[in-house]
Amino acid sequence: MEDTKLKKWIVSLLIFILLSSLLIACNSNNNENDENDELAMLEVDFDVPEHAGVGDTFEIKATVTYGDEMVTDAHEVVFEVWEKNDRDNGEMIDAKNHEDGTYTTELKFDQDGIYEMYAHTTARDLHVMPKKEVVIGEGGEYEEAEDHGYHTEGFHMEFMEPMDVTQDEETTLEVKISLHDEPLENVKVRYEIWNDDESEQDWVDTEEQDDGTYVGTYEFPTQEKYNIQVHVEDDADLHEHQTYEIIVK
C-alpha cells in the first residue's frame, strides 16, 4: 500500500512538472509574440528612378512590410504625382496590387521638369507616405515653395496647439477644418501620435463639434517631443493630413 501511494505521488508530481513546463513555454511564446507585435512597424520602400527621358515610360514601386511580414492586402496604396511647386494640379493614381507586398504603376512625362510624388499607404490601421522625386529630361529650375501637405483645392485645417501639456494628464486636441472658407462637416478626423523613440503610433478618434471643429483627448505618457499628424477623410476621395509637434512637460 505504501508503494502504491508513493507511485501515485510521483506520477502526480511528474504531471504537475510537465504541465508547469508547458504553461511557462506558452507564456514565453505569448510574450515573444507580444514583443514582436510591439516592435512591428509599417514601412514602405518607395522605388523611383532618379532620372528618365521625356516620353519614356517607367515604373514606380512601393514595397510594403509590417515587421517581417509582406503586406499583401494594404487598405490603400495611392501614388500622388505632381510637378514641383504645382501640387494643386497633381494626380492621384491607384497602385496595382501584385499580392506579394509590391504595388506599382507606370508613369510617363511629356516635358522636361522635376516631378515629386508620395506613396500614400494605409495598412494595419497605420498610414505612411514616403516622398520621392524624378528628374525628367533636362529638369528645370524652381523657386522654393511652402508645402502645406494639401492636394484638395480650397482645403484648410487649423490645429489649436494645446498649451502647457503635462505628462499623464488628459489633453484636449482640437482642429478646425474648412473647405473654400466654409466649415467642413461630416468628415472623419483622427490624430496619429508618436515620438521618435517609439516604433508604434497611437490613434485618437474625434467627435465633431460646431462649425467644422473636431475634438479628441489623449494622455501623453512621457516628457518629450511628440508628432501629431491630423488625418481628414470622407467617403469619397478626400484624404488630407498635416503634421504638428507638441512638447510634453
C-alpha positions as CSV (number, residue, x, y, z in Angstrom):
1,M,0.0,0.0,0.0
2,E,2.8,2.4,0.9
3,D,4.5,1.7,-2.5
4,T,1.2,2.4,-4.4
5,K,0.7,5.7,-2.6
6,L,4.3,6.7,-3.4
7,K,4.0,5.8,-7.0
8,K,0.8,7.8,-7.3
9,W,2.5,10.8,-5.6
10,I,5.5,10.5,-8.0
11,V,3.1,10.3,-11.1
12,S,1.2,13.4,-9.8
13,L,4.4,15.3,-9.3
14,L,5.7,14.5,-12.8
15,I,2.3,15.6,-14.3
16,F,2.5,18.8,-12.3
17,I,6.0,19.5,-13.5
18,L,5.1,18.7,-17.1
19,L,2.1,21.0,-17.0
20,S,4.1,23.8,-15.4
21,S,6.7,23.5,-18.1
22,L,4.1,23.7,-20.8
23,L,2.5,26.7,-19.2
24,I,5.8,28.5,-18.9
25,A,6.6,27.7,-22.6
26,C,3.3,29.1,-23.7
27,N,3.7,32.3,-21.7
28,S,7.2,32.7,-23.1
29,N,5.8,32.3,-26.7
30,N,3.0,34.7,-26.0
31,N,5.4,37.3,-24.5
32,E,7.7,36.9,-27.5
33,N,4.7,37.4,-29.9
34,D,3.6,40.5,-27.9
35,E,7.1,41.9,-28.2
36,N,7.2,41.3,-31.9
37,D,3.8,43.0,-32.3
38,E,5.0,46.0,-30.3
39,L,8.2,46.3,-32.4
40,A,6.4,45.9,-35.7
41,M,6.4,49.0,-37.9
42,L,4.6,49.7,-41.2
43,E,7.4,50.5,-43.7
44,V,7.3,51.4,-47.4
45,D,10.3,51.0,-49.7
46,F,9.4,53.5,-52.4
47,D,11.4,52.8,-55.6
48,V,11.5,55.7,-58.1
49,P,14.2,56.2,-60.7
50,E,16.3,59.4,-60.3
51,H,16.1,60.3,-63.9
52,A,14.0,59.4,-67.0
53,G,13.8,60.8,-70.5
54,V,10.9,62.8,-71.9
55,G,8.3,60.5,-73.2
56,D,9.9,57.4,-71.6
57,T,7.6,55.0,-69.7
58,F,8.9,53.9,-66.3
59,E,7.7,52.1,-63.3
60,I,7.4,53.3,-59.7
61,K,7.0,50.7,-57.0
62,A,6.1,50.6,-53.3
63,T,7.1,47.5,-51.3
64,V,5.0,47.4,-48.1
65,T,6.1,45.5,-45.0
66,Y,4.8,45.2,-41.4
67,G,7.7,43.9,-39.3
68,D,8.9,40.8,-41.1
69,E,5.6,40.4,-42.9
70,M,5.0,41.4,-46.5
71,V,1.7,43.3,-46.6
72,T,-0.3,41.8,-49.5
73,D,-3.6,43.4,-48.5
74,A,-3.0,47.0,-47.9
75,H,-6.2,49.0,-47.4
76,E,-4.9,51.7,-49.8
77,V,-1.8,52.5,-51.9
78,V,-2.2,55.6,-54.0
79,F,0.6,57.5,-55.7
80,E,0.2,61.3,-55.7
81,V,2.2,62.8,-58.5
82,W,2.8,66.5,-59.4
83,E,5.3,68.8,-61.0
84,K,7.4,70.6,-58.4
85,N,5.7,73.7,-56.9
86,D,2.3,72.7,-58.6
87,R,0.8,70.2,-56.3
88,D,-2.7,71.6,-56.7
89,N,-2.7,70.3,-60.2
90,G,-1.3,66.9,-59.3
91,E,-2.8,63.5,-59.9
92,M,-3.8,60.6,-57.6
93,I,-3.1,57.2,-59.2
94,D,-4.3,53.9,-57.6
95,A,-1.5,51.4,-57.5
96,K,-1.7,47.9,-58.9
97,N,-1.6,45.3,-56.1
98,H,0.6,42.3,-57.2
99,E,-0.4,40.5,-54.0
100,D,3.2,39.9,-53.0
101,G,3.7,43.0,-51.0
102,T,4.5,45.2,-54.0
103,Y,2.3,47.9,-55.5
104,T,3.2,49.6,-58.8
105,T,2.1,51.9,-61.6
106,E,3.7,53.3,-64.7
107,L,4.4,56.9,-65.4
108,K,5.4,59.0,-68.5
109,F,6.0,62.7,-68.7
110,D,5.9,64.7,-72.0
111,Q,8.1,67.6,-71.0
112,D,11.3,68.4,-69.0
113,G,10.8,69.0,-65.3
114,I,11.2,67.8,-61.8
115,Y,8.2,65.7,-60.6
116,E,7.5,64.8,-57.0
117,M,5.4,62.0,-55.6
118,Y,4.0,60.5,-52.4
119,A,3.2,56.8,-51.9
120,H,0.1,57.2,-49.7
121,T,0.0,53.8,-47.9
122,T,-2.7,52.7,-45.4
123,A,-2.4,49.3,-43.8
124,R,-2.7,47.7,-40.3
125,D,-4.5,50.9,-39.2
126,L,-1.4,52.9,-39.9
127,H,-0.7,55.5,-42.6
128,V,2.7,56.3,-44.1
129,M,3.6,58.5,-47.1
130,P,7.2,58.4,-48.3
131,K,8.2,61.0,-50.8
132,K,10.5,60.8,-53.8
133,E,11.2,62.8,-57.0
134,V,12.3,62.1,-60.5
135,V,14.1,64.4,-63.0
136,I,12.7,64.3,-66.5
137,G,14.9,65.2,-69.4
138,E,16.8,68.4,-68.6
139,G,14.9,69.0,-65.4
140,G,14.2,72.6,-64.6
141,E,14.8,75.4,-62.1
142,Y,12.1,76.1,-59.5
143,E,11.6,78.6,-56.7
144,E,11.3,77.2,-53.2
145,A,7.7,76.9,-52.3
146,E,6.0,76.1,-49.0
147,D,4.3,72.7,-49.0
148,H,1.2,72.6,-46.7
149,G,0.5,69.0,-47.5
150,Y,-2.9,69.6,-49.1
151,H,-4.0,68.4,-52.5
152,T,-7.7,69.4,-52.3
153,E,-8.2,72.9,-53.7
154,G,-9.6,75.3,-51.0
155,F,-8.9,72.9,-48.1
156,H,-7.6,74.2,-44.9
157,M,-7.0,73.0,-41.3
158,E,-6.2,75.0,-38.2
159,F,-4.8,72.9,-35.4
160,M,-5.3,74.5,-31.9
161,E,-2.0,73.8,-30.3
162,P,-2.6,73.0,-26.6
163,M,-0.7,74.9,-24.0
164,D,1.2,73.5,-21.0
165,V,0.8,69.9,-22.0
166,T,1.7,67.7,-19.0
167,Q,2.6,64.0,-18.8
168,D,-0.2,61.6,-17.9
169,E,-2.8,64.3,-17.9
170,E,-5.7,64.3,-20.3
171,T,-5.0,66.8,-23.1
172,T,-7.7,68.2,-25.5
173,L,-6.7,68.1,-29.2
174,E,-8.8,70.4,-31.4
175,V,-8.7,71.1,-35.1
176,K,-10.9,73.3,-37.3
177,I,-11.5,72.0,-40.9
178,S,-12.8,74.2,-43.7
179,L,-13.3,74.0,-47.5
180,H,-13.5,77.2,-49.5
181,D,-13.7,79.2,-46.3
182,E,-16.8,77.2,-45.1
183,P,-16.8,74.7,-42.2
184,L,-16.3,71.2,-43.4
185,E,-18.7,68.9,-41.6
186,N,-19.4,65.1,-41.5
187,V,-15.8,64.0,-42.2
188,K,-13.6,61.5,-40.4
189,V,-10.8,63.2,-38.4
190,R,-8.2,61.2,-36.5
191,Y,-5.0,62.1,-34.7
192,E,-1.9,59.9,-35.3
193,I,0.5,60.3,-32.4
194,W,4.1,59.1,-32.0
195,N,7.5,60.2,-30.7
196,D,10.9,59.5,-32.3
197,D,11.8,56.8,-29.8
198,E,8.7,54.6,-30.3
199,S,8.0,52.2,-33.1
200,E,4.3,52.4,-32.9
201,Q,1.7,55.1,-33.3
202,D,-1.4,55.8,-31.2
203,W,-4.6,56.7,-32.9
204,V,-7.2,59.1,-31.4
205,D,-10.7,59.4,-32.8
206,T,-12.5,62.7,-32.6
207,E,-16.1,63.9,-32.1
208,E,-17.4,66.7,-34.4
209,Q,-18.4,69.9,-32.6
210,D,-19.9,73.0,-34.2
211,D,-18.6,74.8,-37.3
212,G,-16.2,72.1,-38.5
213,T,-14.4,71.6,-35.2
214,Y,-13.2,68.1,-34.3
215,V,-12.1,67.3,-30.8
216,G,-10.3,64.3,-29.2
217,T,-8.4,63.7,-26.0
218,Y,-5.0,62.0,-25.2
219,E,-2.7,61.3,-22.3
220,F,0.9,61.7,-23.2
221,P,2.9,59.0,-21.3
222,T,6.4,60.6,-21.4
223,Q,8.0,64.1,-21.2
224,E,9.4,64.7,-24.7
225,K,8.5,65.9,-28.2
226,Y,5.6,64.2,-29.9
227,N,4.4,64.3,-33.5
228,I,0.7,64.6,-34.2
229,Q,-0.5,64.0,-37.8
230,V,-4.1,65.1,-38.4
231,H,-5.8,62.8,-40.9
232,V,-9.0,64.1,-42.6
233,E,-11.1,61.7,-44.8
234,D,-14.5,61.4,-46.2
235,D,-16.4,58.7,-48.0
236,A,-15.2,59.9,-51.4
237,D,-11.7,60.9,-52.4
238,L,-10.7,63.3,-49.7
239,H,-7.6,62.4,-47.6
240,E,-5.7,65.3,-46.2
241,H,-3.1,65.3,-43.5
242,Q,-0.7,67.7,-41.7
243,T,1.9,67.1,-39.0
244,Y,2.5,69.2,-35.9
245,E,4.8,69.0,-32.9
246,I,4.0,69.1,-29.2
247,I,6.4,69.4,-26.3
248,V,5.2,67.5,-23.2
249,K,6.4,68.8,-19.8
